Amino acid sequence: MPPPAAASRSGAGAGEPLAEEAESPAMRRLRRLSLHLLQPSDQAETSLALAACAGRSRRVEGGADVAAALAAYLRGRHRAAQLRLFDFFRSRPDLQTPVELTTAAHRELCFRQLRALVRDAGVRPLTLMASDPAEYFAVMEAAGGADISLGVKLGVQYSLWGGSIINLGTKKHRDKYFDGIDNLDYPGCFAMTELHHGSNVQALQTTATFDPVTDEFIINTPNDGAIKWWIGNAAVHGKFATVFARLILPLQGKGGEPADMGIHAFIVPIRDLETHAVLPGIEINDCGHKIGLNGVDNGALRFRSVRIPRDNLLNRFGDVSRDGKYTSSLPTINKRFAATLGELVGGRVGIAYSSVGVLKVAVTIAVRYALLRQQFGPPKQPEISVLDYQSHQHKLMPMLASSYAFHFATVQLVDKYSEMKKTNDEDLIADVHILSSGLKAYVTSYTAKSISICREACGGHGYAAVNRFGALRNDHDIFQTFEGDNTVLLQQVAGDLLKQYQEKFKGGTLSVTWNYLRDSMGTYLSQPNPVTARWEGEDHLRDPNFQLDAFRYRTSRLLHSVAARLQKHSKTLGGFGAWNRCLNHLLTLAESHIESVILAKFIESVRSCPDEKTREVLKLVCDLYALDRIWKDIGTYRNVDYVAPNKAKAIHKLTDYLSYQVRLVAQELVDAFDLPDLIIRAPIGMQSEAYAQYTQYVGF
């Protein structure tokens, strides 16, 4: 006996069980399963022409054209460079990373991959970073697609070691080191983090004491807590390190005491260029096998009175003369420190951008498998795709929408960074610093959680190493920690928002990213309109103005309330105590603001799309992203009566419906990421013959 049909809209609501007496447990189970298959029927038809549910593929009519048009819109001007790298790795099976590999073998392979990229494929990453940062990040993303360890090792060599020379040094340093770094003759490290200090860079303990007699700096590790730790490239391959240390000038302080001039960067050779032997006074130990990224050789460095020439000080923001006098264009230690760290923002930009690439791979594998996998179905009828279940759509479709939202946001971040490097505009520098902090923290945290959800969505087959989720999760996990711990970075965003908030009431000028606060703070802090709080029509809920206003209203309320709380608590707890008391509130504020920035860019990207059909698909995806986020935080909106109960219910129902609609174009949306099989690699994530490739892999 088939499960009872759902009532029509004239009677019980869709998805609500008909009242039946004496229903057996088996019948009740069948009825509940059947409800998974029911799709909302009370929604108005959208302008997007989506195909009806039919057949196993459930593709929209002209799906290949939709995917091609989306891919064309997503591609940046540097896609050709990525395709050349994909072709290069495809032609070199010896450079492709196998599923099972020892740590030592992975490190050697990773270095061979990087060397081949530079010397065989002809890529010059440092030249790109200096001349065209957007193409550099595109190359990094492609390298990370081949192996995340390779992408990170490339970043260590060029973003960090090479970037320190370009951004913190002067012409003499670039003339001496640039070519050797670019062609990989000078593999190097970035030695900032210490055993006891990572995020608190100003508290680093390594010292660089000037010796005026020999015209040298003496690099010293004063205690075990000051050992440089987790230094990429140090354990095996590095020959140089940019070492961050406290610059000490003897007899320059009060009463003839040594003067501590704060944190500066120094070039320290750590291995002989010819023999590769570790140099005297330097101790290097291996940090060992890690959870992931074992192609990167992380090591620990201790310095015992290592002498380097005075010219090895990277002196863009501070210099020491032959007679030991210190000069700087910046008057204070804090300003010099801020300028130094500000020049290293490219690392965060690259991580945020690369994290989106990892999310795209994970979502592609999960969605393709969900379309392929058949499970259960109505009695005496074929099994259906698991992506036809509402619960599966709820897992994956908002994640797919977020992948698109993050894509546009990080592309904008790269563009802003490129413009910043060209113009050195102070407002843009500040803007990129905070925006990169927020996006890096938000995107990497989201991606880390999403990879596990994608694994679960693929059931037991998601647990097979060959299907990549374990490697993706483990290799990506550290993205939440390096280049700034995410919790610390979000505090930087919150701190800047509070600074802007104070400037607003002083009549100051707000920076570019926060300019929505200028005109709208008064509106957002007023009582919600009781009429619009009840509007629940689809046209209203899918209006970008409503969506963006809702995001910004939440941010403004959070900003206003946390400012009041900080002022209240600082009277009794002091500034630090008040900040700690309000810390969770501050982190929520930062995340809310970053979501507003992401949505604003997504809406702008939809409007800018020149092709009407592609724009309609993107509008659907953008609506799902916005309404899903509003629904996930509906308690906040309800607490201040921004959304009435009936409107909250309408948002929930529309979010479910949009998830179903996005499901109908899910294959086109993941195909539009234009990721070749070389990058996907997981047998269950292939565009065709997935099961055939899977069975062949295990030996059938």
MIBAVO-865559 format. One record per residue (C-alpha): residue in three letters; x, y, z. Coordinates in steps of 0.05 Angstrom, whole numbers, padded with zeros to 5 digits, always signed. Each point is the difference from the previous one (the first is absolute). Example, Ala and Ser with C-alpha at 12.3 -4.5 7.8 and 13.67 -1.06 7.14 Angstrom:
2
ALA+00246-00090+00156SER+00027+00069-00013
This chain:
700
MET+00000+00000+00000PRO+00031+00067-00020PRO+00009+00054+00053PRO-00058+00049+00006ALA+00005+00062-00043ALA+00008+00068+00031ALA-00061+00044+00004SER-00009+00055-00050ARG+00009+00072+00019SER-00075+00008+00007GLY+00003-00048+00059ALA+00061-00018+00041GLY+00066+00035-00016ALA+00051-00034-00044GLY+00047-00041+00042GLU-00053-00009+00055PRO-00024-00072+00012LEU-00072-00017-00011ALA-00033-00023+00064GLU-00006-00076-00002GLU-00023-00047+00053ALA+00032-00066+00018GLU+00061+00015-00043SER+00052-00055+00007PRO+00073+00017+00014ALA+00020-00025-00069MET-00053+00043-00034ARG+00021+00060+00042ARG+00072-00009-00022LEU-00020-00005-00073ARG-00043+00062+00006ARG+00056+00040+00031LEU+00048-00022-00054SER-00050+00022-00052LEU-00003+00069+00030HIS+00074+00010-00016LEU-00019-00003-00073LEU-00053+00054+00003GLN+00021+00068-00024PRO-00033+00065+00020SER-00058+00014-00047ASP-00024+00067+00027GLN+00057+00042-00027ALA-00011+00047-00057GLU+00035-00018-00064THR+00066+00037-00007SER+00025+00030-00064LEU+00055-00052+00000ALA-00020-00055-00048LEU+00017-00063+00039ALA-00014-00070-00024ALA-00051-00043+00034CYS+00022-00061+00040ALA+00013-00053-00052GLY+00051-00054-00012ARG+00062-00017+00038SER+00042+00059-00021ARG-00053+00052+00016ARG+00038+00051-00042VAL-00033+00062-00025GLU-00013+00008-00074GLY+00063+00026-00032GLY+00039-00016+00063ALA+00067-00003-00035ASP-00011+00070-00027VAL-00019+00025+00069ALA+00064-00030+00029ALA+00043+00029-00056ALA-00030+00070+00009LEU+00010-00003+00075ALA+00072-00024-00009ALA+00014+00056-00048TYR-00025+00051+00051LEU+00039-00030+00057ARG+00066-00004-00037GLY+00049+00054+00014ARG+00049+00029-00049HIS+00053-00049+00026ARG-00038-00064-00015ALA+00047-00014-00058ALA+00060-00002+00048GLN-00037-00051+00042LEU-00018-00043-00060ARG+00073-00001-00021LEU+00019-00026+00069PHE-00055-00053-00002ASP+00026-00023-00068PHE+00071-00001+00027PHE-00017-00045+00060ARG-00044-00044-00044SER+00061-00012-00045ARG+00044-00017+00060PRO-00028-00061+00036ASP+00064-00003+00040LEU-00020+00065+00034GLN-00070-00021+00020THR-00010-00015+00074PRO-00021-00072+00016VAL-00052-00015+00053GLU+00050-00034+00047LEU+00068+00031+00012THR+00049+00003+00058THR+00019+00068+00029ALA+00071-00002-00028ALA-00025-00021-00070HIS-00054+00054+00001ARG+00050+00054+00018GLU+00047-00021-00056LEU-00058-00004-00050CYS-00025+00068+00020PHE+00068+00032-00011ARG+00006-00034-00068GLN-00070+00026-00018LEU+00020+00071+00018ARG+00067-00005-00037ALA-00035-00028-00062LEU-00052+00056+00003VAL+00056+00052+00000ARG+00053-00032-00044ASP-00040-00044-00048ALA-00067+00037-00005GLY+00036+00067+00000VAL-00042+00033+00055ARG+00033+00057+00037PRO-00042+00009+00062LEU+00039+00057+00033THR-00001+00040-00064LEU-00075-00011-00004MET-00010+00020+00073ALA+00038+00065-00013SER-00032+00017-00067ASP-00069-00034-00001PRO-00024-00025+00068ALA-00066-00025-00029GLU+00036-00048-00047TYR+00046-00022+00057PHE-00060-00020+00042ALA-00031-00036-00059VAL+00065-00040-00007MET+00000-00015+00074GLU-00072-00025-00004ALA+00017-00045-00059ALA+00062-00028+00036GLY-00042-00012+00062GLY-00050-00037-00043ALA+00055-00049-00021ASP+00021-00008+00073ILE-00018+00047+00058SER+00070-00012+00027LEU+00029+00027-00065GLY-00044+00062+00005VAL+00023+00013+00071LYS+00074-00013-00016LEU-00005+00047-00058GLY-00031+00052+00047VAL+00056-00009+00051GLN+00054+00009-00053TYR-00031+00059-00037SER-00055+00034+00042LEU+00039-00004+00065TRP+00075-00007-00012GLY-00001+00036-00067GLY-00054+00049+00024SER+00042+00020+00059ILE+00057+00020-00047ILE-00046+00039-00046ASN-00043+00034+00053LEU+00046+00009+00060GLY+00068+00008-00035THR+00028+00053-00045LYS+00034+00001-00068LYS+00064-00032+00025HIS-00039-00061+00025ARG-00040-00007-00064ASP+00062+00005-00043LYS+00035-00054+00040TYR-00056-00050+00013PHE-00057+00009-00049ASP+00024-00044-00058GLY+00025-00055+00046ILE-00067-00004+00036ASP-00039+00003-00065ASN+00038-00057-00034LEU+00003-00041+00065ASP+00076+00004+00008TYR-00014+00032+00067PRO-00053-00041+00036GLY-00019+00037+00063CYS-00042+00003+00063PHE-00041+00051+00038ALA+00020-00006+00073MET-00051+00040+00039THR-00038-00048+00046GLU+00033-00022+00065LEU-00016-00057+00047HIS-00031+00048+00051HIS-00024+00054-00047GLY-00038-00005-00065SER-00057+00050-00007ASN+00032+00050+00048VAL+00057+00019-00046GLN+00020+00061+00041ALA+00018-00046+00058LEU+00051-00041-00040GLN+00064-00013+00040THR+00054-00015-00052THR+00051+00057+00000ALA+00044+00033-00052THR+00053+00041+00037PHE+00043+00048-00040ASP+00076-00007+00009PRO+00031+00067-00021VAL+00070-00029+00002THR-00012-00052-00055ASP-00059+00035-00034GLU-00043-00061+00011PHE-00065-00022+00033ILE+00003-00059+00048ILE-00062-00043-00005ASN-00015-00038+00064THR-00054-00045+00029PRO-00001+00021+00074ASN-00041-00059+00026ASP-00039-00061-00024GLY-00064+00040-00006ALA+00033+00042-00054ILE+00016-00059-00046LYS-00029+00015-00069TRP-00054-00052-00010TRP-00041-00027-00058ILE+00046+00033-00050GLY-00018-00025-00070ASN+00059-00021-00044ALA+00047-00002+00061ALA+00003-00074+00014VAL+00029-00022-00067HIS+00004+00050-00057GLY+00011+00071+00025LYS+00066+00036-00008PHE-00021+00067+00027ALA-00050+00026+00051THR-00032+00067+00011VAL+00005+00003+00076PHE-00044+00047+00040ALA+00037+00023+00062ARG+00005+00058+00049LEU+00051+00050-00024ILE+00046+00016+00059LEU+00047+00060-00003PRO+00053+00000+00056LEU+00011+00064+00039GLN-00057+00035-00036GLY-00052-00004+00056LYS-00008+00043+00062GLY+00060-00001+00046GLY+00042-00036-00051GLU-00045-00061+00001PRO-00015-00040-00064ALA-00058+00028-00040ASP-00054-00047-00026MET-00024+00028-00067GLY-00055-00052-00009ILE-00011-00055-00050HIS+00040+00002-00065ALA+00015-00051-00055PHE+00069-00027-00017ILE+00027-00045-00054VAL+00037-00058+00032PRO+00035-00055-00041ILE-00015-00067+00032ARG+00034-00050-00048ASP+00060+00001-00045LEU-00019+00016-00072GLU+00046-00053-00028THR+00002-00057+00051HIS-00068+00013+00032ALA+00032-00010+00068VAL-00031+00036+00059LEU+00041+00061+00016PRO+00037+00010+00066GLY-00041+00026+00058ILE-00065-00023-00030GLU-00039-00060+00025ILE-00056-00028-00043ASN-00048-00054+00022ASP-00059-00032-00036CYS-00070+00016+00026GLY-00019-00070-00024HIS-00061-00032-00030LYS-00061+00045+00000ILE-00075-00009-00006GLY+00006+00025-00071LEU+00044+00037-00050ASN+00056-00050+00008GLY+00030+00022-00065VAL+00023+00063+00037ASP+00062-00009+00043ASN-00014+00038+00063GLY+00058+00008+00047ALA+00024+00035+00064LEU+00059+00048+00002ARG+00045+00020+00057PHE+00054+00053-00008ARG+00062+00002+00043SER+00035+00066-00011VAL-00005-00003-00076ARG+00033+00060-00033ILE-00027+00032-00063PRO+00021+00064-00038ARG-00035+00065+00018ASP-00027+00002-00071ASN-00042-00062+00015LEU-00049+00044+00039LEU-00062+00009-00044ASN+00001+00074+00008ARG-00060+00029-00036PHE-00031+00026+00065GLY+00061+00006+00044ASP+00075+00000-00009VAL+00065-00001+00040SER+00060+00040-00023ARG+00073-00022+00005ASP+00008+00038+00065GLY-00061-00034+00030LYS-00051+00057-00008TYR-00072-00020-00013THR-00042+00038-00051SER-00072-00010-00024SER-00052+00039-00038LEU-00051-00025+00052PRO+00005+00031+00069THR-00021-00056+00046ILE+00009-00074+00011ASN-00074-00012-00009LYS-00003+00036-00066ARG+00061-00038-00026PHE-00030-00066+00023ALA-00067+00015-00034ALA+00035+00019-00065THR+00041-00064+00002LEU-00059-00046+00010GLY-00042+00040-00049GLU+00048-00017-00056LEU-00009-00074+00014VAL-00075+00000-00013GLY+00008-00037-00066GLY+00006-00066+00038ARG-00070+00008+00028VAL-00027+00020-00069GLY+00029-00064-00030ILE-00028-00044+00055ALA-00070+00027-00006TYR+00003-00007-00076SER+00028-00071+00004SER-00050-00022+00052VAL-00057+00015-00048GLY+00035-00045-00050VAL+00000-00057+00051LEU-00074+00012+00015LYS-00016-00004-00074VAL+00035-00068-00006ALA-00036-00029+00061VAL-00068+00026-00022THR+00010-00025-00071ILE+00017-00071+00025ALA-00060-00001+00048VAL-00050+00028-00050ARG+00020-00045-00057TYR-00003-00061+00044ALA-00068+00021+00028LEU-00025+00005-00072LEU+00029-00068-00016ARG-00020-00039+00061GLN-00069-00032-00002GLN-00033-00018+00066PHE-00072-00020+00018GLY-00061+00028-00035PRO-00075-00010-00007PRO-00023-00074+00002LYS+00008-00038-00065GLN+00035+00059-00032PRO+00074+00012-00015GLU+00045+00026+00055ILE+00012+00074+00000SER+00062+00044+00005VAL+00018+00017+00072LEU+00003+00073-00021ASP-00076-00005-00010TYR-00008-00007+00075GLN-00015+00066+00035SER+00049-00017+00056HIS+00057-00008-00050GLN-00019+00065-00035HIS+00001+00034+00068LYS+00072-00024+00011LEU+00030+00015-00067MET-00038+00055-00037PRO+00014+00058+00048MET+00073-00023+00000LEU+00000+00002-00076ALA-00030+00070+00003SER+00054+00021+00050SER+00054-00025-00047TYR-00025+00050-00052ALA-00006+00056+00052PHE+00071-00012+00024HIS+00026-00004-00071PHE-00023+00071-00016ALA+00022+00027+00067THR+00071-00027-00004VAL+00008+00021-00073GLN-00017+00070+00023LEU+00050-00006+00057VAL+00055-00020-00050ASP-00018+00060-00044LYS+00003+00047+00059TYR+00067-00029+00021SER+00027+00009-00070GLU-00024+00072-00002MET+00031+00012+00069LYS+00068-00025-00023LYS-00003+00047-00060THR-00023+00063+00035ASN+00023-00007+00073ASP-00063+00038+00018GLU-00004+00003+00076ASP-00076-00008+00003LEU+00004-00060-00045ILE+00056-00031+00040ALA-00042+00005+00064ASP-00061-00027-00038VAL+00037-00061-00028HIS+00032-00015+00068ILE-00067-00007+00035LEU-00038-00030-00058SER+00054-00054-00010SER-00002-00015+00075GLY-00075-00008+00000LEU-00006-00040-00064LYS+00058-00045+00017ALA-00031-00016+00068TYR-00071-00008-00024VAL+00013-00039-00064THR+00051-00049+00029SER-00045-00016+00060TYR-00059-00012-00045THR+00040-00043-00048ALA+00028-00042+00057LYS-00070-00016+00026SER-00027-00012-00071ILE+00052-00052-00019SER-00025-00045+00057ILE-00072+00011-00021CYS+00018-00019-00071ARG+00034-00063+00025GLU-00062-00020+00040ALA-00044+00015-00061CYS+00039-00053-00039GLY-00011-00054+00052GLY+00050-00056+00004HIS+00032+00016-00067GLY+00018+00068+00028TYR+00045-00036+00049ALA+00044-00030-00054ALA+00065+00038-00004VAL-00002-00002-00076ASN-00063+00043+00003ARG+00041+00057+00030PHE-00041+00026+00059GLY+00051-00023+00052ALA+00058+00033-00036LEU-00040+00063-00014ARG-00022+00005+00072ASN+00069-00013+00030ASP+00039+00043-00049HIS-00049+00058+00005ASP-00010-00001+00075ILE+00062+00041+00016PHE-00028+00056-00045GLN-00039+00021+00062THR+00064+00010+00039PHE+00059+00024-00041GLU+00007+00071-00026GLY-00041+00021+00060ASP-00044-00041+00045ASN-00072+00009-00021THR-00024+00023+00069VAL+00055+00052+00002LEU-00015+00024-00070LEU-00074+00009+00014GLN+00018+00042+00060GLN+00040+00045-00046VAL-00063+00009-00043ALA-00042+00015+00061GLY+00051+00049+00026ASP+00001+00037-00066LEU-00076+00003-00002LEU+00000+00032+00069LYS+00052+00050-00022GLN-00043+00017-00061TYR-00061+00005+00045GLN+00035+00051+00044GLU+00023+00038-00062LYS-00072+00003-00026PHE-00023+00037+00062LYS+00060+00046-00004GLY-00016+00019-00071GLY+00059-00036-00029THR+00005-00036-00067LEU-00014-00074-00002SER+00043-00047-00040VAL-00026-00032-00064THR-00024-00067+00026TRP-00039+00029+00058ASN-00033+00057-00037TYR-00070-00029+00007LEU+00003+00021+00073ARG+00006+00073-00019ASP-00070+00011-00027SER-00038-00056+00031MET+00019-00005+00073GLY-00058+00043+00023THR-00049-00039-00042TYR+00025-00067+00023LEU-00001+00019+00073SER-00072+00026-00002GLN-00059-00044+00017PRO-00016-00050-00055ASN-00059+00018-00044PRO-00059-00042+00025VAL-00028-00003-00070THR+00062-00025-00037ALA+00014-00047+00058ARG-00062-00039-00022TRP+00011+00001-00076GLU+00008-00071-00022GLY-00010+00001-00076GLU+00052-00035-00043ASP+00015+00063-00039HIS+00017+00037+00065LEU+00042-00057+00030ARG+00039-00007-00065ASP+00012+00075-00006PRO+00075+00013+00007ASN-00016+00065+00038PHE-00038-00039+00054GLN+00055-00052+00005LEU+00057+00050+00005ASP-00039+00045+00048ALA-00012-00061+00045PHE+00075-00017+00001ARG+00020+00071+00014TYR-00053+00011+00052ARG+00026-00060+00039THR+00072+00027-00005SER-00019+00070+00022ARG-00041-00026+00059LEU+00058-00044+00022LEU+00050+00058-00007HIS-00043+00048+00039SER-00014-00049+00056VAL+00072-00024+00008ALA+00025+00072+00001ALA-00048+00014+00058ARG+00021-00063+00037LEU+00074+00015-00008GLN-00010+00070+00028LYS-00039-00027+00059HIS+00049-00056+00018SER+00063+00042-00010LYS-00019+00042+00061THR+00008-00060+00046LEU+00043-00049-00039GLY+00046+00046-00040GLY+00009-00004-00075PHE+00029-00070-00004GLY-00050-00029+00049ALA-00059+00032-00036TRP+00024-00027-00067ASN+00006-00070+00029ARG-00069+00005+00031CYS-00030+00018-00068LEU+00044-00045-00043ASN-00053-00047-00027HIS-00044+00060-00016LEU+00059+00031-00038LEU+00013-00063-00040THR-00074-00004-00020LEU+00004+00073-00022ALA+00061-00013-00044GLU-00033-00060-00033SER-00064+00038-00012HIS+00038+00057-00033ILE+00039-00047-00045GLU-00065-00034-00022SER-00027+00069-00018VAL+00062+00013-00043ILE-00006-00068-00034LEU-00074+00009-00016ALA+00011+00071-00027LYS+00052-00026-00048PHE-00043-00059-00020ILE-00059+00046-00016GLU+00046+00046-00040SER+00027-00060-00039VAL-00070-00024-00017ARG-00019+00069-00026SER+00064+00005-00040CYS-00010-00066-00036PRO-00012+00017-00074ASP-00037-00064-00019GLU-00074-00001+00021LYS-00007-00075+00011THR+00065-00004+00038ARG-00021+00060+00042GLU-00065-00035+00018VAL+00037-00062+00024LEU+00048+00042+00041LYS-00059+00040+00029LEU-00031-00066+00024VAL+00066-00021+00033CYS+00009+00069+00031ASP-00070-00002+00029LEU+00013-00067+00032TYR+00065+00025+00030ALA-00034+00061+00030LEU-00063-00032+00026ASP+00036-00061+00028ARG+00045+00046+00040ILE-00059+00041+00025TRP-00037-00063+00020LYS+00061-00029+00037ASP+00001+00063+00043ILE-00076+00010+00002GLY+00002+00005+00076THR+00038+00066-00004TYR-00052+00030-00047ARG-00058-00026+00041ASN+00029+00027+00065VAL-00003+00071-00026ASP-00065-00009-00039TYR+00035+00012-00066VAL-00036-00062-00026ALA-00070-00019+00023PRO-00017-00074+00012ASN-00038-00008-00065LYS+00058+00031-00039ALA+00050-00046+00035LYS-00042-00060-00021ALA-00003+00027-00072ILE+00076+00008-00001HIS+00008-00072+00023LYS-00047-00028-00053LEU+00031+00042-00055THR+00070-00023+00020ASP-00022-00073-00007TYR-00031+00015-00067LEU+00061+00037-00026SER+00043-00059+00022TYR-00044-00044-00044GLN+00006+00049-00058VAL+00075+00003+00006ARG+00002-00075+00002LEU-00030+00000-00070VAL+00061+00038-00026ALA+00050-00030+00049GLN+00037-00039-00054GLU+00007+00062-00043LEU+00024+00040+00059VAL+00056-00047+00019ASP+00019-00012-00073ALA+00007+00075-00006PHE+00058-00002+00049ASP+00037-00030-00059LEU+00043-00046+00042PRO+00035-00054-00042ASP+00002-00072+00023LEU+00074+00011+00017ILE-00023+00047+00055ILE-00062-00038+00024ARG+00034-00069-00003ALA-00052-00033+00045PRO-00032-00057-00040ILE-00070+00016+00029GLY+00008+00072-00022MET+00014-00013-00074GLN-00047+00028-00052SER-00012-00069-00029GLU+00013-00074+00014ALA+00013+00014+00073TYR-00015-00069+00025ALA+00041-00031-00056GLN+00060+00041+00020TYR-00012-00016+00073THR-00002-00076-00011GLN+00061+00003-00045TYR+00038+00036+00055VAL-00011-00056+00050GLY+00019-00053-00050PHE-00063-00026-00035
